Amino acid sequence: MPVWKVVSLTCLALLAFAGNSLLCRAALLNGTIDPASFTSLRLLSGAVTLALLVALRAGLAPLVARAKLSGSWLSALALFVYAAGFSFSYLQLTTATGALILFGAVQISMIGYGFYRGERFSLPQWAGLLLAGAGLLALLLPGASAPPLLAAVLMLGAGVAWALYSIRGKGAGDPLLQTAGNFIRTLPLCLLLSLWYWQAQSFEAVGVVYAVVSGAVTSGLGYALWYAVLPSLKATTAATVQLSVPVIAAFAAVLFLQEAISLRLALASCAVLGGVGLVLRSKT
């Protein structure tokens, strides 16, 4: 793949990832939709979009036959936990805070998994990991500018679930087909969530649009773009460029949602992103 195309697709995918945080926060901030409905509509529209992409690539008949064999229920459960925790946490978290907690939890979880699997860290890597962990801890400690604890814990759980989903997806076969199968498998869980949250459901047209765009565009198409470019990127490069996602989300929130960035969040962001970057760069 030409370099210009790799760069372009990578940038679009990163914008899509940041867009998920922006769309979810915008929808919930204005009360245009409840978090359960946002989760269900996001996963449903993502499933439809991914299924159509697979169908366009392989034909509708092969899709029906192969979808039953794609993905797994455990991966679908991890995907659902991520999406639900993500939505409910954004009832109270700002866009930038949520993106930083999510990203930090994902990267630290995956780094920890690598250590569990026998990967040995150098001194700079240990320093980076401790710096990232300290940054997250400093963000969550009680204080005037600390995020609500329950919302922060939900986002941490979403990050761990996404890390598990990512780990299980490595080497699992065709990424697009696997992702489509996993999204489809979340639909019964979405139905249960919607039934459980039935009396609290509330949504307007704009909230539905945000949820569908989040599922179909920034999730479905975003993942498809990322998987298309991933083979052309080194593993460390792919991980490192994701450092930009919380930064993009923060600036977009300032621009579109008039959210302020506190000194505490800025310092925590430098610690988390700098620490993770140090760990990743020390691998090369």
C-alpha positions in Angstrom: 0.0 0.0 0.0 1.4 3.5 -0.9 2.7 5.6 2.0 0.2 8.4 1.3 -2.6 6.0 1.5 -1.4 4.4 4.7 -1.1 7.9 6.3 -4.5 9.0 5.1 -6.3 5.9 6.2 -4.5 5.9 9.6 -5.5 9.5 10.2 -9.2 8.8 9.3 -9.3 5.8 11.6 -7.8 7.8 14.5 -10.4 10.6 13.9 -13.1 7.9 14.0 -11.9 6.6 17.3 -11.9 10.0 18.8 -15.3 10.7 17.3 -16.8 7.9 19.3 -16.1 9.8 22.5 -17.3 13.1 21.1 -20.6 11.7 19.7 -21.4 9.7 22.9 -20.7 12.7 25.2 -22.6 15.1 23.0 -25.7 12.8 22.9 -25.7 12.2 26.7 -24.7 15.7 27.7 -27.8 17.2 26.2 -30.1 14.4 27.3 -31.1 13.5 23.8 -30.8 9.8 24.5 -30.2 7.4 27.5 -27.0 5.4 27.7 -28.7 2.0 27.2 -30.4 3.1 24.0 -27.2 4.7 22.8 -25.3 1.4 23.5 -27.9 -0.7 21.7 -28.2 1.5 18.7 -24.5 1.9 18.3 -23.9 -1.9 18.3 -26.9 -2.6 16.1 -25.8 0.0 13.5 -22.2 -1.2 13.7 -23.4 -4.8 13.2 -25.4 -3.8 10.1 -22.6 -1.7 8.6 -19.9 -4.4 9.1 -22.2 -7.1 7.8 -22.8 -5.0 4.7 -19.1 -4.5 4.2 -18.5 -8.3 4.4 -21.4 -8.9 2.0 -20.0 -6.4 -0.5 -16.7 -8.1 -0.3 -17.7 -11.7 -0.3 -21.4 -11.8 -1.4 -24.5 -12.1 0.7 -24.8 -15.9 0.6 -21.2 -16.5 1.9 -21.9 -14.0 4.7 -25.0 -15.8 5.9 -23.1 -19.1 5.9 -19.8 -17.8 7.5 -21.3 -15.4 10.0 -22.3 -18.3 12.2 -18.6 -19.3 12.5 -17.2 -15.8 13.0 -16.2 -14.3 16.3 -17.0 -15.8 19.7 -19.4 -15.2 22.5 -16.7 -14.3 24.9 -15.3 -11.6 22.6 -18.9 -10.4 22.0 -19.4 -10.1 25.8 -16.1 -8.1 26.1 -17.3 -5.8 23.3 -20.7 -5.3 24.9 -19.1 -4.6 28.3 -16.9 -2.0 26.7 -19.7 -0.3 24.8 -22.1 -0.2 27.8 -19.4 1.0 30.3 -18.4 3.6 27.7 -21.9 5.0 27.4 -22.9 5.0 31.0 -19.6 6.6 32.1 -20.1 9.5 29.7 -23.2 10.6 31.6 -20.7 12.3 33.9 -17.3 12.3 32.4 -16.1 15.0 30.1 -15.0 13.9 26.6 -11.3 14.3 27.3 -11.3 12.7 30.7 -13.2 9.7 29.4 -10.9 9.2 26.4 -7.8 9.5 28.6 -9.1 6.9 31.2 -10.2 4.6 28.4 -7.0 4.8 26.5 -4.9 4.5 29.6 -6.7 1.4 30.8 -6.5 -0.2 27.4 -2.8 0.3 26.9 -1.8 -0.5 30.5 -3.9 -3.7 30.4 -2.3 -4.8 27.2 1.2 -4.0 28.5 0.4 -5.9 31.6 -0.8 -8.8 29.5 2.5 -8.8 27.7 4.4 -9.0 31.0 2.1 -11.8 32.1 3.0 -13.7 28.9 6.7 -13.5 29.7 7.8 -10.3 28.1 10.5 -8.7 30.2 10.7 -4.9 30.6 13.8 -2.7 30.5 14.3 0.0 33.1 12.9 2.8 30.8 9.8 0.6 30.2 9.3 0.1 33.9 9.7 3.9 34.4 7.1 4.5 31.6 4.6 2.1 33.1 4.9 3.6 36.6 4.5 7.1 35.1 1.4 6.1 33.2 -0.1 4.4 36.3 0.7 7.4 38.5 -0.9 9.7 35.9 -4.2 7.7 36.0 -4.1 7.5 39.8 -3.5 11.3 40.1 -6.5 11.9 37.9 -8.7 9.7 40.0 -7.7 10.9 43.4 -10.3 12.9 45.3 -10.3 16.6 44.7 -12.3 19.5 43.2 -11.4 18.6 39.7 -11.5 14.8 40.1 -14.0 12.9 37.8 -16.9 11.2 39.5 -15.6 7.9 40.9 -18.4 5.6 39.7 -18.2 7.0 36.1 -14.4 6.7 36.2 -14.6 3.1 37.4 -17.1 2.3 34.6 -14.7 3.7 32.0 -11.8 1.8 33.5 -13.8 -1.4 33.2 -14.7 -0.4 29.5 -10.9 -0.1 28.9 -10.1 -3.4 30.4 -12.9 -5.1 28.4 -11.6 -3.5 25.1 -8.1 -4.7 25.9 -9.5 -8.2 26.4 -11.4 -7.9 23.1 -8.2 -6.8 21.3 -6.1 -9.5 22.8 -8.6 -12.2 21.8 -8.8 -10.7 18.3 -5.1 -11.1 17.6 -4.5 -14.0 15.2 -8.2 -14.9 15.2 -8.5 -14.9 11.4 -10.1 -12.4 9.1 -10.4 -9.2 11.3 -13.4 -7.8 9.4 -15.3 -11.0 9.4 -14.5 -11.6 13.1 -15.6 -8.1 14.1 -18.8 -8.4 12.1 -19.6 -11.7 13.9 -18.8 -10.3 17.3 -21.0 -7.2 16.7 -23.9 -9.5 15.6 -23.4 -11.6 18.7 -23.9 -8.5 21.0 -27.4 -8.0 19.8 -29.1 -10.4 22.2 -27.2 -8.6 25.0 -28.4 -5.3 23.7 -32.0 -6.5 23.8 -31.6 -7.6 27.5 -30.0 -4.2 28.4 -32.9 -2.3 26.7 -35.5 -4.4 28.5 -33.8 -3.9 31.8 -33.6 -0.2 31.2 -37.0 0.0 29.6 -38.7 2.4 32.1 -35.7 4.9 31.9 -35.5 4.9 28.1 -35.7 8.4 26.6 -34.4 9.5 23.2 -34.9 12.2 20.6 -34.2 12.1 16.9 -30.8 13.8 17.3 -29.7 11.3 19.9 -30.6 8.5 17.6 -28.6 10.1 14.8 -25.6 10.4 17.1 -25.8 6.7 18.1 -26.3 5.5 14.6 -23.4 7.6 13.3 -21.2 6.3 16.2 -22.0 2.7 15.3 -22.1 2.9 11.5 -19.3 5.4 10.8 -16.9 5.9 13.7 -17.2 2.3 14.9 -18.1 0.2 11.8 -16.2 2.1 9.1 -13.6 3.2 11.6 -12.7 -0.3 12.5 -12.7 -1.4 8.8 -10.3 1.4 8.0 -8.0 0.5 10.9 -7.9 -3.2 9.9 -7.2 -2.2 6.3 -4.1 -0.2 7.3 -2.9 -2.3 10.2 -0.9 -4.8 8.1 1.1 -1.9 6.8 2.1 -0.6 10.2 4.6 -2.0 12.7 3.0 -3.1 16.0 4.8 -0.4 17.9 3.8 2.2 15.4 0.2 1.2 15.5 0.2 1.4 19.3 2.0 4.7 19.4 -0.2 6.6 16.9 -3.1 5.8 19.1 -1.6 8.1 21.7 -3.1 10.9 19.6 -6.7 9.7 20.2 -7.3 11.3 23.6 -5.6 14.5 22.4 -7.8 14.7 19.3 -10.9 14.0 21.5 -9.9 16.8 23.9 -9.4 19.4 21.3 -12.6 18.4 19.5 -14.6 18.7 22.8 -13.2 22.2 23.4 -14.1 23.2 19.9 -17.6 21.6 19.6 -18.8 21.1 23.2 -17.1 24.1 24.9 -15.5 21.8 27.5 -12.7 23.1 29.5 -9.4 21.2 30.1 -8.3 21.5 33.7 -4.6 21.7 34.8 -5.1 18.3 36.5 -6.3 16.7 33.4 -3.5 18.2 31.3 -0.8 17.0 33.7 -2.4 13.6 34.0 -2.6 13.3 30.2 1.1 14.2 29.9 2.0 11.5 32.4 -0.2 8.8 31.0 0.5 9.4 27.3 4.2 10.0 27.9 4.5 6.9 30.1 2.8 4.6 27.6 4.8 6.2 24.8 8.0 5.5 26.7 7.0 1.8 27.1 6.1 1.4 23.4 9.2 3.2 22.1 11.5 1.2 24.3 10.3 -2.0 22.5 11.9 -0.9 19.3 
